[in-house]
């Protein structure tokens, strides 16, 4: 993707949620990577939390953020697999106004280059809720790096051409 470097960068406020039954903030390499990458890109880290893979706890945190007009984007890491405990899609998909189907498709296509057919186990997805972009990534640091560097970073950069998600933000709640 090309970028208009002479155009002024527009910072986006982004919250990060790690969904894990075993990680603590000190052991959260994926969440730490995303928080650092967000700030390094020039965006604002609005909030960062860890919660158990519990449908209602996930929904409560995500709902709080999508109601906050100062949160423009949310990135989750973890809970997108297919085991019995993986419940991120079940928790968040009902909250979405629209899905961004191409995100999950592109994520799996790009992941194939690194992890081959194991990517079919990923239920990574994205969407919009109440004018807030939500990106749900697998829990591994590699998946978070790929998701941020290959997809999210450019789409949350208003200078990316031919188009980006930031330029759509004023129109997300149109009726």
C-alpha positions in Angstrom: 0.0 0.0 0.0 1.2 3.5 -0.7 1.2 6.2 1.8 0.9 10.0 1.5 3.8 11.0 3.8 3.2 14.7 3.4 -0.4 14.4 4.7 -0.6 15.0 8.5 -0.9 11.8 10.5 -4.2 11.4 12.5 -3.7 9.5 15.8 -6.4 7.0 16.7 -7.3 6.0 20.3 -6.9 2.2 20.6 -7.6 -0.2 23.6 -6.0 -3.6 23.9 -7.6 -6.6 25.5 -5.7 -9.9 26.1 -8.0 -12.8 26.6 -6.3 -15.6 28.5 -6.9 -17.9 31.5 -3.1 -18.1 32.2 -1.3 -14.8 31.4 -0.6 -12.0 33.7 0.3 -8.5 32.6 4.0 -9.4 33.2 3.7 -12.5 30.9 1.6 -10.9 28.2 4.0 -10.6 25.3 1.2 -10.3 22.8 -0.6 -7.5 24.5 2.7 -5.7 25.3 3.7 -5.9 21.6 0.4 -4.4 20.5 0.6 -1.7 23.1 4.1 -0.8 22.1 3.3 -0.9 18.3 0.3 1.3 18.8 2.3 4.0 20.6 5.3 3.6 18.2 3.0 4.3 15.3 1.9 7.5 16.9 -1.5 6.4 18.1 -2.8 6.6 21.7 -3.2 3.5 23.9 -6.5 4.3 25.6 -6.6 1.2 27.9 -5.0 -2.2 28.2 -6.5 -5.1 30.1 -6.4 -8.8 30.6 -9.4 -10.9 31.2 -10.3 -14.6 31.5 -11.8 -16.4 28.4 -15.3 -15.8 29.8 -18.0 -14.7 27.4 -19.6 -12.2 29.8 -16.4 -10.7 31.1 -15.2 -10.2 27.5 -18.5 -8.6 26.5 -18.6 -6.3 29.5 -15.1 -4.9 28.7 -15.7 -4.6 25.0 -19.2 -3.0 25.6 -17.6 -0.4 27.9 -15.1 0.5 25.3 -17.5 0.7 22.4 -19.7 3.1 24.4 -16.7 5.4 25.0 -16.6 8.0 22.3 -12.8 8.4 23.1 -12.1 4.8 22.0 -11.8 4.6 18.2 -10.4 1.1 17.9 -10.1 -2.1 19.9 -7.6 -4.9 19.4 -8.0 -8.2 21.2 -5.5 -11.1 21.4 -6.4 -14.6 22.3 -9.5 -16.8 22.4 -9.8 -17.1 18.6 -8.9 -20.8 18.3 -11.2 -23.8 18.3 -10.8 -25.4 21.7 -13.6 -25.5 24.2 -12.3 -22.5 26.1 -11.8 -20.3 23.0 -14.8 -17.9 23.1 -13.8 -14.6 21.6 -15.9 -14.8 18.5 -18.9 -16.0 20.5 -18.5 -13.1 22.9 -17.8 -10.3 20.4 -19.6 -11.1 17.1 -23.1 -10.4 18.6 -21.9 -6.9 19.6 -20.9 -6.0 16.0 -23.0 -3.8 13.8 -21.0 -4.9 10.7 -18.3 -7.5 10.1 -15.2 -6.8 8.0 -15.0 -10.2 6.4 -11.9 -9.4 4.4 -9.9 -9.0 7.6 -10.2 -12.6 8.7 -9.7 -13.8 5.1 -6.6 -11.7 4.6 -5.2 -12.6 8.0 -5.4 -16.4 7.3 -4.0 -15.9 3.8 -1.0 -14.0 5.1 -0.5 -16.4 8.1 -0.4 -19.3 5.7 3.1 -18.0 4.6 4.4 -18.5 8.1 2.4 -21.4 9.7 1.0 -23.1 6.6 -2.3 -25.0 7.0 -2.3 -24.4 10.8 -3.9 -21.1 9.9 -7.2 -22.8 9.3 -7.5 -23.1 13.2 -7.7 -19.3 13.5 -11.0 -17.6 13.8 -9.5 -14.1 13.6 -12.1 -11.5 12.6 -12.9 -7.8 12.6 -15.9 -5.5 12.6 -17.5 -2.2 13.7 -19.6 -1.6 16.7 -21.1 1.8 17.5 -18.5 3.5 15.3 -15.6 1.6 16.9 -13.3 -0.7 14.9 -12.7 -4.1 16.6 -9.9 -6.4 15.4 -9.7 -9.9 17.1 -6.3 -11.7 16.7 -5.0 -15.0 17.9 -3.0 -15.0 21.2 0.5 -15.7 19.9 3.0 -12.8 19.6 3.7 -13.9 15.9 0.0 -13.6 15.1 -0.2 -10.1 16.7 2.9 -9.0 14.8 1.4 -10.2 11.5 -2.0 -8.7 12.3 -0.6 -5.3 13.2 2.2 -5.0 10.6 0.5 -6.6 7.6 -3.1 -5.4 8.1 -4.1 -3.1 11.0 -1.2 -0.6 11.0 -1.8 0.6 7.4 -5.6 0.6 7.7 -5.3 2.8 10.8 -3.0 5.2 9.0 -5.0 8.0 7.4 -2.2 8.5 4.9 -2.5 5.0 3.4 -3.8 5.1 -0.2 -6.0 4.2 -2.1 -8.1 4.0 1.0 -8.0 3.4 4.8 -10.4 2.8 7.7 -9.6 6.1 9.4 -11.1 8.1 6.6 -14.4 6.2 7.1 -14.6 7.0 10.8 -16.8 10.1 10.5 -19.3 8.0 8.5 -19.5 4.8 10.6 -22.7 5.8 12.4 -24.6 7.2 9.4 -28.2 6.1 9.2 
